[in-house]
Amino acid sequence: MAAGYDEPGGANAPEVVTPAVDVLEDLADGPVLEFAVGTGRIAIPLAARGVPVSGIELSRAMAGRVASKPGGDAVEVTIGDMTKTRVEGEFSLVYLVYNTIGNVTTQDGQVDVFRNAAAHLRPGGLFVVEVGLPDLRRLPPGQDIVPFAMERGYVGFDQYNVVTQEFTSNHVTVSPDGQGRFRRIPFRYAWPAEMDLMARIAGMRLKYRWADWDRSEFTAESTKHVSVWERACP
Ligand SMILES: C[S@@+](CC[C@H](N)C(=O)[O-])C[C@H]1O[C@@H](n2cnc3c(N)ncnc32)[C@H](O)[C@@H]1O
């Protein structure tokens, strides 16, 4: 995935990146840490605004791209697992964006992410998560698949297991010469309320919950949330 991750448009479009960087810059009050920093899509523009940014990333291929990009040398990346890897320092903000909490596919693992975030925060520090909500309301009784794209050359669908809260995001692409590719990415979903409990287990409390980076109100119709928890002061 690293090879194609920085293609222009989509999640890399300025209208997607800039609102996230605006909010993170506003919430930061000192050094910040991105969990699952990827290729620096958010970390590099945030560092360019003068915020000291570090990152943890599991994939050497993704992390390797950070250093190769303009401004990437400002972001110090530690190879590791965000459920347990510790980096030195105390941070004003830890953030985990673009649905990546769901890449940890067990409840215990997700709790460990919250604990590890809290362990890096100074008292009063903030943990930000951006994640989509599972589309369960579109799931008719007896079915487990929700299609989200049906275009020429591309079909996308999610397949849910409502017992384990695991789901796979499935992407079928067919190039004009007829070559097909099927990618299946495993996730675990958690409702915002479950994440609030994970935060409490880790010693944090909800401070803000928005429907998006524009800080709009989170409602029953929201398809994602940007949530901010605060580490308790002793
Ligand atoms: C969707 S990308 C997001 C990258 C970046 N945060 C962004 O917004 O562009 C997900 C990233 O999470 C990383 N990742 C998945 N599980 C991880 C874990 N347990 N610890 C650290 N990184 C992880 C993957 O290697 C991948 O780079």
The ligand as a Tripos MOL2 file, in Angstrom:
@<TRIPOS>MOLECULE
LIG
   27    29     1     0     0
SMALL
NO_CHARGES

@<TRIPOS>ATOM
      1 C1         -4.9120    4.3100    6.8440 C.3       1 LIG1
      2 S1         -3.2050    4.4420    7.1820 S.3       1 LIG1
      3 C2         -3.1690    6.0140    8.0230 C.3       1 LIG1
      4 C3         -1.8220    6.6720    7.9870 C.3       1 LIG1
      5 C4         -1.8050    8.1180    8.4710 C.3       1 LIG1
      6 N1         -2.2150    8.2210    9.8560 N.3       1 LIG1
      7 C5         -2.7020    8.9820    7.6180 C.2       1 LIG1
      8 O1         -3.6250    9.5760    8.1530 O.co2     1 LIG1
      9 O2         -2.4690    9.0490    6.4190 O.co2     1 LIG1
     10 C6         -3.0330    3.2720    8.4850 C.3       1 LIG1
     11 C7         -1.6090    3.1300    9.0050 C.3       1 LIG1
     12 O3         -1.6500    2.4900   10.2720 O.3       1 LIG1
     13 C8         -0.5190    1.6740   10.4060 C.3       1 LIG1
     14 N2         -0.7910    0.7490   11.4960 N.ar      1 LIG1
     15 C9         -1.7430   -0.2260   11.5270 C.ar      1 LIG1
     16 N3         -1.7320   -0.8440   12.7180 N.ar      1 LIG1
     17 C10        -0.7680   -0.2540   13.4570 C.ar      1 LIG1
     18 C11        -0.2690   -0.4600   14.7790 C.ar      1 LIG1
     19 N4         -0.7780   -1.4120   15.5720 N.pl3     1 LIG1
     20 N5          0.7350    0.3330   15.2260 N.ar      1 LIG1
     21 C12         1.2670    1.2850   14.4280 C.ar      1 LIG1
     22 N6          0.8340    1.5260   13.1580 N.ar      1 LIG1
     23 C13        -0.1550    0.7660   12.6920 C.ar      1 LIG1
     24 C14        -0.3960    1.0660    9.0110 C.3       1 LIG1
     25 O4          0.8820    0.5250    8.7890 O.3       1 LIG1
     26 C15        -0.7010    2.2790    8.1380 C.3       1 LIG1
     27 O5          0.4580    3.0090    7.8580 O.3       1 LIG1
@<TRIPOS>BOND
     1     1     2 1
     2     2     3 1
     3     2    10 1
     4     3     4 1
     5     4     5 1
     6     5     6 1
     7     5     7 1
     8     7     8 2
     9     7     9 1
    10    10    11 1
    11    11    12 1
    12    11    26 1
    13    12    13 1
    14    13    14 1
    15    13    24 1
    16    14    15 ar
    17    14    23 ar
    18    15    16 ar
    19    16    17 ar
    20    17    18 ar
    21    17    23 ar
    22    18    19 1
    23    18    20 ar
    24    20    21 ar
    25    21    22 ar
    26    22    23 ar
    27    24    25 1
    28    24    26 1
    29    26    27 1
@<TRIPOS>SUBSTRUCTURE
     1 LIG1         1 GROUP 0 **** ****
